[in-house]
Amino acid sequence: MMKHLSILLCLFLLSCAKDKEVIVVQYTDSSGAELLSSPIFDTVEIITLHGEGAPFFGSWSNIAVKNDIYYVEDTQLGKIHLFDATGKYLNSVGGTGRGPAEYQYIDDMIIEDNGDVSVYSSQQGTLYTYTPQGYFLGSTEYSHKSGNFNRANGFNYHYYGTGSGLPYQLYITNRQNQSVGSGITSYMVVNNDFAPFSAFGNTLYLCPYYGGEVYRLTDGKITVAYTFDFGIYNIPADYYRFGDMFEAFDFLMPKTFAAKNRFFENQKYAVLQAGVANMESLWARYIYGLSEKATSTWNWFYMDDDDFMNDFSLKYMDDSHIYFAADPEMVIDAPITERFPALSTLDVDTDILVIFKCKLK
């Protein structure tokens, strides 16, 4: 009997290991030019966001692209700005305040299939929906006042991961706002400035800032999609035992660590952006991982200290493109202008944002 139990236990453990396969990060020193020359990219197009009346926003944390429209989340001005396929400014949606059509802060934006814009505000635990022209359509209040929110296929996902001293926690509710599950338990002690959710069809991915895991959320269930091993940059397990932000900072200050910023996946590819840092030497760099899922291989790019891609950020991925963004002032004198002559014509007085639109093969 014990022999049969041992065999069953081994089979169970092997099945779990397969579901949670660890991706070993084996990056080498590289440059932004090498990243943009990745074999998974067919062409790279430069889009500058500009136009009369366009706001010079200071915090463009999230970008979405749908129906050839760029939606840019501006947490500083509290609006969503819309630009056409050429980058020309169209209009802005939403606004902060205390009226029925206003919210206190943008935590997440969801672009509906028809182009409507939904804004989630954690202070009210409410989702506000507008037409692309800015007309207010209505709001939905949730019992959870979570830091981040998204929904897919009839399920709502409320993620507590942006507050100091709070544990990572995901609560799942149905259309009737009834709880159907929860998961993820480790302490979060600093704010996550990157949207942790990304969507692919009816599936959401949750990419917490710390730790190696990326989670897959499908039909109200949570599973580990990927586990990344950052080697010497893995955060020590002791870090997650701290419940106080300042204690955790003191613990990390003399160490190296990695923090995941964004993850996207589509039918053929997956992409991860993370930051690695050495607090003692006071330096930090971006790393990027690109995977062609059919081969299950990852190519890792580890930016040089002064590389222009350290001023870029992965913003969005759809079925056919990956989008990076940067402040024009950060790239106008970069060596990459030799490869992309359009960058030499940037006007820092009128161009708000530079989008690198990388077409996937």
Sequence and secondary structure as in RCSB ss.txt:
>XXXX:A:sequence
MMKHLSILLCLFLLSCAKDKEVIVVQYTDSSGAELLSSPIFDTVEIITLHGEGAPFFGSWSNIAVKNDIYYVEDT
QLGKIHLFDATGKYLNSVGGTGRGPAEYQYIDDMIIEDNGDVSVYSSQQGTLYTYTPQGYFLGSTEYSHKSGNFN
RANGFNYHYYGTGSGLPYQLYITNRQNQSVGSGITSYMVVNNDFAPFSAFGNTLYLCPYYGGEVYRLTDGKITVA
YTFDFGIYNIPADYYRFGDMFEAFDFLMPKTFAAKNRFFENQKYAVLQAGVANMESLWARYIYGLSEKATSTWNW
FYMDDDDFMNDFSLKYMDDSHIYFAADPEMVIDAPITERFPALSTLDVDTDILVIFKCKLK
>XXXX:A:secstr
 HHHHHHHHHHHHHHHHHHT EEE   EEE HHHHHT TTEEEEEEEEEB TT    S EEEEEEETTEEEEEET
TTTEEEEE TTSBEEEEE  BSSSTT BS   EEEE TTS EEEEETTTTEEEEE TT  EEEEEE S   SEEE
EETTEEEEEE SSTTEE EEEEEETT  EEEEE   EE S   S  EEEETTEEEE  SSSSEEEEEETTEEEEE
EEEE GGGS  GGGGG  SHHHHHHHHTTSEEEEEEEEEE SSEEEEEEEEEETTTTEEEEEEEEEETTTTEEEE
EEE TT GGGGEEEEEE SSEEEEEE HHHHTTSGGGGT GGGGG  TTT  EEEEEEEE 
